[in-house]
Amino acid sequence: MSLGEKLDWAYAQNIKPGTRKNIFVYLCRRANDLTEAWPSITLICKATGFDRDTVIESLSDLERRGRIEDTGGRKGLTRSVIVYRIIDLRISSKKNGTAKQSGFSAKQSEFSPKQSGFSQEKRQNRQKYAATPSALAKPTPPLDKSKIQVPSEFKAWVSEQYPDNADEVTKWKTWSDVPNLGFREEWHREQTNKLYQNIKANALAVIQGN
């Protein structure tokens, strides 16, 4: 399910009043592939414009209504940010653990040597020479996180998301200093979403301009 599909689903839900719905939509926007989201109260306030008491009350009400649930997980440097699961939000396009069928039967996917344009000899030679580079290739060594500097954009993002721990962020020099709390994955996901929105906006601008 794309970001647009998640938002369409969220807006279609019958949730009132508007404060509850706006916060619910924001949680859906931040949901990962496991339908889990953990924006801090401060971040929700900043994104929606609501005060802290309204956000806390709305989250409790959404939980009572069975729209979200507390997974028991906690995020953030102090492990105080609640990880919520969005009820009934379906991210995966798979059903019962099986992927959708491609629509092509085995018979349609079969090709005879004559149809493919390669003789048996050509095919064998191709396999022989294709195997040579892989046999000579050396395994890629693992990245040394202690030698890779943390981008300033990432530290600024973490400080904004979790302002109570901004002082701790200033101590991060390399990726080995960053605690494994899911910050990097969340940041990458948000950057990807921003890139998607920019591409979508540029495409619409081109279409409207024509």
C-alpha positions as CSV (number, residue, x, y, z in Angstrom):
1,M,0.0,0.0,0.0
2,S,1.5,3.3,-1.1
3,L,1.5,6.5,1.1
4,G,-1.4,7.8,-1.0
5,E,-3.5,4.7,-0.5
6,K,-2.8,4.8,3.3
7,L,-4.0,8.4,3.4
8,D,-7.1,7.6,1.3
9,W,-8.0,4.8,3.6
10,A,-7.5,6.9,6.7
11,Y,-9.6,9.8,5.4
12,A,-12.4,7.4,4.5
13,Q,-12.8,6.2,8.1
14,N,-15.7,7.5,10.1
15,I,-13.9,9.2,13.0
16,K,-15.2,12.3,14.7
17,P,-14.5,15.0,15.8
18,G,-12.0,16.4,13.3
19,T,-9.2,16.6,15.9
20,R,-9.3,12.8,16.4
21,K,-9.4,12.2,12.7
22,N,-6.5,14.4,11.9
23,I,-4.3,12.7,14.5
24,F,-5.4,9.3,13.2
25,V,-4.5,10.3,9.6
26,Y,-1.1,11.4,10.8
27,L,-0.5,8.1,12.6
28,C,-1.4,6.2,9.4
29,R,0.9,8.4,7.4
30,R,3.8,7.5,9.7
31,A,2.9,3.7,9.8
32,N,5.5,1.2,8.7
33,D,5.1,-2.1,7.0
34,L,3.9,-3.6,10.3
35,T,1.2,-0.9,10.6
36,E,3.1,0.5,13.6
37,A,3.8,4.2,14.2
38,W,5.6,6.0,17.1
39,P,5.7,9.7,16.6
40,S,6.3,11.6,19.8
41,I,3.7,13.8,21.4
42,T,5.8,16.8,20.6
43,L,6.0,15.8,16.9
44,I,2.3,15.2,16.7
45,C,1.6,18.6,18.2
46,K,3.9,20.2,15.7
47,A,2.5,18.4,12.7
48,T,-1.2,18.9,13.5
49,G,-1.1,22.2,15.4
50,F,-3.0,20.8,18.4
51,D,-1.9,21.4,22.0
52,R,-0.3,18.6,24.1
53,D,-3.5,17.9,26.1
54,T,-5.6,17.6,23.0
55,V,-3.2,15.1,21.4
56,I,-2.9,12.9,24.6
57,E,-6.7,12.9,25.0
58,S,-7.2,12.1,21.3
59,L,-4.8,9.2,21.4
60,S,-6.5,7.7,24.4
61,D,-9.9,8.1,22.8
62,L,-8.7,6.4,19.5
63,E,-7.4,3.6,21.6
64,R,-10.7,3.2,23.5
65,R,-12.5,3.1,20.2
66,G,-10.3,0.3,18.9
67,R,-8.8,2.4,16.2
68,I,-5.2,2.0,17.5
69,E,-3.6,-0.1,20.2
70,D,-0.5,0.1,22.4
71,T,1.9,-2.6,21.2
72,G,3.9,-2.4,24.4
73,G,6.9,-1.3,22.5
74,R,8.7,1.9,23.3
75,K,11.0,4.1,21.2
76,G,13.2,7.1,21.6
77,L,16.4,7.7,23.5
78,T,14.6,7.3,26.8
79,R,12.3,4.5,25.6
80,S,9.3,6.6,26.5
81,V,7.6,7.0,23.1
82,I,4.6,4.6,22.7
83,V,4.6,2.4,19.6
84,Y,1.0,2.2,18.3
85,R,-0.5,-0.3,15.9
86,I,-3.2,1.0,13.4
87,I,-6.1,-1.5,13.6
88,D,-7.4,-2.8,10.3
89,L,-4.8,-1.0,8.2
90,R,-3.6,-3.4,5.6
91,I,-0.1,-2.6,4.2
92,S,0.8,-5.8,2.4
93,S,-0.8,-6.8,-0.9
94,K,-0.4,-10.5,0.0
95,K,-3.3,-12.6,1.3
96,N,-2.9,-15.7,3.5
97,G,0.9,-15.5,3.1
98,T,0.8,-15.9,-0.7
99,A,1.5,-13.2,-3.3
100,K,-1.0,-12.3,-6.0
101,Q,-0.8,-14.3,-9.1
102,S,1.0,-12.7,-12.0
103,G,-1.8,-13.7,-14.5
104,F,0.5,-15.8,-16.7
105,S,0.2,-19.6,-16.9
106,A,3.2,-21.9,-17.0
107,K,2.4,-22.6,-20.6
108,Q,2.6,-18.9,-21.5
109,S,5.9,-18.5,-19.8
110,E,7.6,-21.4,-21.7
111,F,9.8,-20.6,-24.7
112,S,11.4,-23.1,-27.0
113,P,15.1,-22.7,-28.1
114,K,13.9,-21.6,-31.5
115,Q,11.6,-18.9,-30.1
116,S,14.4,-17.5,-27.8
117,G,16.8,-17.2,-30.7
118,F,19.7,-19.0,-28.9
119,S,21.1,-22.4,-29.8
120,Q,22.2,-24.8,-27.2
121,E,25.8,-24.1,-27.9
122,K,25.3,-20.3,-27.6
123,R,23.5,-20.8,-24.3
124,Q,26.3,-22.9,-22.9
125,N,28.9,-20.4,-23.9
126,R,26.9,-17.6,-22.4
127,Q,26.6,-19.4,-19.1
128,K,30.3,-20.3,-19.1
129,Y,31.5,-16.7,-19.6
130,A,28.9,-15.2,-17.3
131,A,30.1,-17.4,-14.5
132,T,33.7,-16.2,-14.8
133,P,33.4,-12.8,-13.2
134,S,31.5,-14.1,-10.2
135,A,34.1,-16.7,-9.6
136,L,36.9,-14.1,-9.6
137,A,34.9,-11.5,-7.6
138,K,36.0,-11.0,-4.0
139,P,33.4,-10.8,-1.2
140,T,32.5,-7.2,-0.2
141,P,33.8,-6.5,3.3
142,P,31.3,-5.2,5.9
143,L,31.1,-1.5,6.5
144,D,33.0,-0.1,9.4
145,K,30.4,2.1,11.1
146,S,33.2,3.7,13.2
147,K,34.6,5.3,10.0
148,I,31.4,6.7,8.6
149,Q,30.3,10.1,9.9
150,V,26.7,10.8,10.9
151,P,25.1,13.3,8.5
152,S,24.2,16.6,10.1
153,E,20.8,16.3,8.5
154,F,20.2,13.1,10.4
155,K,21.2,14.6,13.7
156,A,19.0,17.7,13.1
157,W,16.1,15.4,12.3
158,V,16.5,13.3,15.5
159,S,16.9,16.5,17.6
160,E,13.6,17.7,16.1
161,Q,11.8,14.4,16.6
162,Y,13.1,13.9,20.2
163,P,13.9,17.4,21.5
164,D,14.3,16.1,25.1
165,N,17.5,14.2,24.0
166,A,19.0,16.9,21.8
167,D,22.1,17.1,24.0
168,E,22.8,13.4,23.5
169,V,22.6,13.7,19.7
170,T,25.5,16.3,19.7
171,K,27.8,13.5,20.9
172,W,27.2,11.4,17.8
173,K,30.2,11.5,15.5
174,T,30.1,8.2,13.6
175,W,27.3,5.6,13.0
176,S,28.8,3.4,15.7
177,D,27.8,6.1,18.3
178,V,24.1,6.0,17.3
179,P,22.0,3.6,19.4
180,N,20.1,0.9,17.6
181,L,16.6,2.3,18.3
182,G,15.3,2.5,14.7
183,F,16.2,6.1,14.1
184,R,18.1,5.4,10.9
185,E,15.3,3.4,9.4
186,E,12.6,5.9,10.3
187,W,14.7,8.8,8.9
188,H,15.3,6.9,5.7
189,R,11.6,6.1,5.4
190,E,10.7,9.8,5.9
191,Q,13.3,11.0,3.4
192,T,11.8,8.5,0.8
193,N,8.3,9.8,1.5
194,K,9.5,13.4,0.9
195,L,11.2,12.3,-2.3
196,Y,8.0,10.6,-3.5
197,Q,5.9,13.7,-2.7
198,N,8.4,15.9,-4.6
199,I,8.3,13.7,-7.7
200,K,4.5,13.5,-7.5
201,A,4.2,17.3,-7.2
202,N,6.7,17.9,-10.1
203,A,4.8,15.4,-12.3
204,L,1.5,17.1,-11.6
205,A,3.0,20.5,-12.4
206,V,4.2,19.2,-15.7
207,I,0.8,17.7,-16.5
208,Q,-1.1,20.9,-15.6
209,G,1.4,23.0,-17.5
210,N,0.7,21.0,-20.7
